[in-house]
Amino acid sequence: MKQTLLNAEKRFDAEAGAAKQNFQNVSNKAPPVQNVNRFKAYITQKPPGLKNSIISRFLELLFLFVYIFTISSNFPNFSLFSSLVFYFILVLFSYIFGEFESNARPHFGLNLRIQFVFLATIAAYSLLSLGFHFSSLSVRFLIYCWIYLSLLAPIIGLGLRRLSPAPAILVTDQIKKFGILKWWGFDCRETIKKDFFISWLKSSSDNLGRVARYQMVLVDITNPHFGETAAKFSENYFTNFVGIKSFKFLPYLFDNHSRSLNHPPGFGINYRMKRLLDIILSLFILLIIAPIFLFIVICIKLDSPGPIFYKHKRLGRNMKNFFLLKLRTMHQDADKRLKAILAKNPEYKKEFEETFKLKNDPRVTRIGRFLRPYSLDEIPQIFNILRGEMSWVGPRPIVVEEVPFYKDYSLLMFRVLPGATGLWQISGRCDTRYKKRVELDTFYAKNWSFLNDLKILLKTFPAVLSKRGAY
């Protein structure tokens, strides 16, 4: 099977030059796809399934909330506040141990993970009740909760996902399995034969490896050898690849029907702890610096005409575009000034081409010259972090034009969230040569851990106060 895929890739490389120039145009040698007209129509559309998955997840948690409150009302000695505490502990542990990690599998069910989550919730609640005197847990209450989590919740989830499935494409040689996949939350509009999997990926992606049409690519891995090969090729493309191990209902309830084929580095509890730290730290800092932030905003407005915030398009995780927020530290016509400066000054042009920055930038405003050395202009990135577009620690968020510099090393950094700080920030900032920055970002993406993130955060404060390499 592996040789077949390699042969298909060679055939496509010889015939699909036109398809690679623009991923909106599918070459005449493209793989056979069911309902070709609809296939082409979806090329230019953004995947709408993400919003549906968020709504279904919210509704599943809402059902759990209503259920716990309903059964707790039948126990006079169990207060509503105690049931609320129990619910939040349960949701927190569910998140930490990966219950909401993927919409390709049921939330809750008859699996070891949820049994562990349930026992951890009981233990944590019992320890908290010693100090805060919460209501004691009755055996009947716990049995009712276990029945819902293990048996009722996955069935309710099936119904909710059936109402709002995410667009997907299925790679398989078997008879269509669209019916059961729709119950699992996937609207499979096309199928691709396994022999054409590689050629389909190339014709459906841009030159950066972004697959625009579908939120998920489902791959039939009932043959484990094909699963290994598909996982290898999926590393070069930026979308979610999910391997379907079984198309039967019972493995779904036991959460043994699928697996992710392209986990990002550090995937698992490390990543979820990192996200929790991002949210908690962002809210805490935002609360502390709110008066300072307001004062800076007023100074920017008084210093020069123009908006308070500056938005710049950057590449985030999985090569998705997002707008990086900063406080405006340049004059409103900065882009026009830059073109004029680079045209008149060859030294500035050379410096900008090497580092994408200017050390003595004449575009910077008076208040900007104070904000930049202390990185105060980056305060609005807290909102990027809360939105899940960035993390506190990670590689630098770069622009599309910088991607070729990273291709010589690895595009692995685009599997993780970009960061407000990172190895580059604590290693000299703008004084660090561009090649060294690329090496540091790549090293971080390959070797990051929650503990190393904490170390980088602690080193960031003295690096910012020293103003070394900041301009």
N, C-alpha and C positions, 0 to 999 in steps of 0.2 A: 504493500500500500504506500509506503514511504517513497519507493521508486516511482510509483505512478504519479504522486504529487510533484516530485522533482521534474519528471518529464513534462507534466502540464505547465509547470512554471517556465521551462525552457521554451515550450511552444508559444506561450504568451509573450515572453520577452522579444521573440522574433516578429510578432504580429501586432503588438498593442502600443506602438509608439505614439499614435494619435491619442489614445485613451489616457496615457500618462500625462500629457500636456495639460489637460483640463479634466478634472474628475466629474464634471457635469456631462461630458460627452462620452458615450459608451461606444467602443469600436465595434465593427461588424463581426469581429471574432470573439466577442464577449461571450461568456458562458450562457447556456440556455436558461432563461428565467421564466417562470410562469407569470403570465399577465405582464408582458413587456411594457405596455403603455403606462400602466400604473407604476411600474418599477422606475421608469424614467421620470415620471412626475414627482417621485419622492426624493430625487437626487438633490434638489435645491431647497428642500424643506428641512427645518430643524426638528429633531426628534421631540414629539409632544408627550412622550410617555413618562418623562421625569415628573411632571406636574401630577399626572394620574397616580404614580407610585407614592408620592408624598401624601396625596389625599387619602388613598387607601390605607396607608400606614397610620395616619391621624385617626381615621375612623376605627381601625382595629384597637388603637389605644383608648379611644373614647368608649367603645364597647366594654373593654376591660374595666375602665373607670366606673361605668354605670353598674356593671355586674358586682364589683367589690362593694360599692356603696349599698346596693340592693340587699345583698346577703348580710352585710354588717348590720343593717337595720332590723334584722330578725334576731339579733343577739343584744339584749338590753344592756349587758355589761360591757359591750364593745362600742366605744364612742366613735362618732363620725371623724373626729380629728385623728384618732388612732388608725382608722381605715385609710385615711388620706396619707398618713406617714407610711403605712404598709405598701400602698400603691406606688408611691414615689421611690421607695427602696427597691421594689420589684422592677420598676421600669429602669432605674439606674443600673442595677446589676444585669438586667437583660441587655442593655446597651454595652456595658463594659465587656461582657462575655460574648458579644457578637450576634445577638439575636436579631438585630435590625441591620446587619451588615449588607445583606443582599436581598433584593426582591425576587430573586430566582428561587427562593425556598420559602417555606411557610414560616410565619412568625409564631413561635411556640409550637407545641406538638409533643409527640412521644419520642423524644430524643434525649440523650444523656446531658446535653447542654442545658436544656430547660429544667431538668431535674436538679442539676447542680445549682442553677440560678434560684430555684425555689427554696432549696435547703439553705443557701447563702442568705436569702432574704429573711428567712425565719431566724437564723442565727444573729444577723445584724439587728433586726427588730427587737429580739430578746435582750441583746446587750444594751441597746438604747433605752429600753423600757426600765432597766435597772436605775438609770440616772434621771430619766424624765417621767417616770411613772405612767407610761402608756398602758392602755387596756391589755390584759393578758390574752394570748391567742388560744382559742378553743380548738379542740381536735376537729369538731364538725366544720368550723369555719375554714380550717386548712384543707379539709377533704373537698369542700365545695370549690375552693380556689384551685386545687390540683386538677379536679375534673374539668374545669373551664380551660386551664392552661394546656393540659395534655390532650383533651378530646374535642372540646367545643370551639376553642379559638382557631385552630387550623381550618375547621369547616366553615366558620364565619368568614375567615380570610379568603377562602375559595370563592365565596359568593361576592365579596367586595372586589376581588381582583377580576372576576368574570365581568363585572360591570364597567371596569376601567382598565382594560389590558394595555400593555406597552407595545408599540410597534417593534417587531423583530423579524429576522430572516432565519430560516432553518437550513442548516447544511446536513443533508442526509441522502442516503440511497434507498431508504425504506418508503413504504406507503405513507401518505400524509398522516400526520399526527396532530393536525391543527385543533381538533376538538378538545382533547385533554390539555393541550398547551394553553388554550384560551382560558380554561378554568384555573390554570396556574398563573395567569396574569400576562400572557403573551399573545399579541395579535400577529401571527405569522402570515404575512401577506405573500411571501414568495418562498420557494425552496431552491437550493443550489445543490447540484450533484457534488459529491466529495472530490471527484477528479478536477472540478473547476473551482475549488475553494480558493486556491492561491490566485488564479487569474481574476476571479471576482473581486478579491480584496484589492488588487492593484488597480483595476478599472473603476472601483467605487471609492477610492481614496485620493487625496491630493498628494502633492510631493512631500508633505510632512507626515503622512501616514494617518491623517484624520479621516475617519469614516463618518460622513455627515448624515446619512439617511436614517440610521437605526440606533436606538438606545442600546440594543443588545443584539449580538450575533449568537444564535443558539447552534451548537455543534453536537451532532449525534456521536457520542463516544461509547456506544454499546460495545464497539470494538476498541479496547484500551490502546492498541498500537496507534490508531488514528488520533486518539486523544493526545498522545505524546507529541505527535507530529504537528497537530493543530496548535498546541500550546507553544511550540517552538516558533512558528510563524506569527502567532498573535503578538509576540513581544515587540514587533516592529510597527504595530498599528494601535491607534488610540481610540478604542471603544471598548465596551464590556463584552468579553467572550465567555460564554457559559456552556460548559459541557453537560449534556443530558445523558446520565448513565442508565436511566430506566424511564420508560414511558408508561409505567404502571402506577396505579393510585396509591397502593400500600407503601411503597418506598417513599412517596411524597410525604405521607404522614409521619414517617420515621426520619425525614430529612436525609434520605440517602439516594435521592434521585438526580442530584446535580452537583457540580463543583465549578469554581471559577478557574479559568485557564490562564488568566494574566494578572495574578496578584501583584500589587505594587510592592516595592521594598518595605520591609517592616510591617507588612500586613498582619493585623491581628490586634491583640490587646494593647500592644505598644502604641499603635496608631490611634486607638480609641482613647487611651489615656492622654495622648498628645492633644486630641481635639477637646477633651474636657478641660485641660489646662489652658488652652487657647481661649475658651469661652469665659472661664472663671477669672483669669488674669485680665482679659479685656474689659470685663464689666467692672472689676475692682479699680483698674487704672483710670477708666473713663469717669468713675465716680470721684476719684481723688483729684484729677486734673481739670475737672469741668470749669472751675473759675479761671484758671490759667488759659485754657483753651478759648474761652469767651473773650478774654483780654487780647489775645493774639489776633483773633478774628477782627476785633475793632481796629487794631493797629494796621492790619493789612488793608482794611477798607479806607482808612485815613491816609495811608502812605501813597497809594497809586490807584488809578481807575482800573476796574476789571473785576472779575468774579473772585470769590473767596477761595474756592476750591479749584484745583487743576486736575483734570481727568486725562489719563494717558492709557491707551490700549496696550495691554501686555498679554503674554501667554501664561496660562495657568496649568493646572493639572490636566493631563490628557490633551494637551495642546489647545485647550479651550480659551477663547479670548475673554478678558474681563477688563474693566476700567480701574486702574490703580488710582487711588485718591491721595492727593497731597494738598497742603496749603500752598496757595500760589506765592512763589518767591521770585517770579520773573515778571517783566512787563507784559502787557496784554498782547503786544505784537512781537513776542519773542521769536516765533518761527521765521518771520520775515527778517528780523534783525540777524538771526543765525545765518541765513543764506547770504546776507550782505557781508557779514563778518568773515565767513569762510571764503567768499569770493575775493576779498581784499587782502586777507592774511594767510599766506601759505602755511605758516607755522601753526596757526590755529586749526587749519584744515587737517594737517597731519596729525595733530594731537587728538582732534575729534574722531578721525577715522580709526585711530588706535584704541581709544578708550571710551568713545561715545560721550565724553565729558570735556569741559574746558575749565582749567584751574582758576583762571581769572576771568570769569564769564561776565562780560559787560551787560548782559541781559538781566542780571540779578538786581532786584530792588533793594532799597536801604534796609527794610525790615527782613528781607530775605537773607542778607549777609549776616544777620544775627541768628536767624532760625536754622540755617543750614548746618553750621558747625556742630550744633547740639542735636541735630536730627529732629528738631521740633516741627519741621514742615511735614514730617511723616506721621504725625499724630492721627490724621484721618484714616490711616491704614487699619486702625482698630476696627472700623466699620467693615473693611474688606475681610478681616479675620472673623468677625461675628457672622458674616454672610457665608463663610466657608470657602471663600475664594483664595485666602491666604492663611498662613500659620504664623505664629510668632517666630519660629525658627525654620529655616529652609533655604533652598537655593535662591539667588536673586531672580526676581521676576523680570524677564527680558522681553524684547520686542522681536517680531518675526525676522527682521534683518540680521539678528544675531545668531539665529539657528545654525547657519553653516559653520560657525566657529565651534559649535558643540557637536556637530555630526562627526568630526574627526575623533572625538572622545567617546561620547555615548549620549543617547537621547533619554537615558534612564531618569534624568532629573525631572522630566516631564511626567513621571509617574507619581511624583509627590507634590504636595502643595508648596508654592513659593513662599519665602519667608520675609518678614519685616527685618529680621537680623539673621546672621548666619556666620559661617567660617570666614567669608569675605569681610564682613563687618568688623570682626575682631582681629583681622590680620592686616590692618593698614588701610582699609576702606579704599578710597580713590587713589592712594599711593601704590596699591597693588597693581602690578601689570595685568593686562587683560587676559593673557594666556594663563596666568596664575589663578585668576578668578574662575576661569572655566574649569581648571583642574580642581579647585576647591569645591565648586558646586557639584562636580561629578563625584568627587570623593564622598561628599556628604550624602548624596542620593544613594550611593552603594552601601554606606556604612552607618546610617543614622540609627539612633536608638533614643528612647525616652530619657535615659540618664545623660547621654551626650547633649541632648537639647537643653537640659537643666544647666549643664556646665557652660554652654554657649550663652545662655541667658544671663548667668552670673558674670561672665566676662564682658558682656555687652555694655554694662553700666560704666565701668572704668574706661572702656574704649571710647564711648560717647563723650564722657567728661574730659578726656585728654585732647579731644578735637583732632587727633592725628588722622591725616588723610581726608579730612572733611572739607569740602568746598562745593 
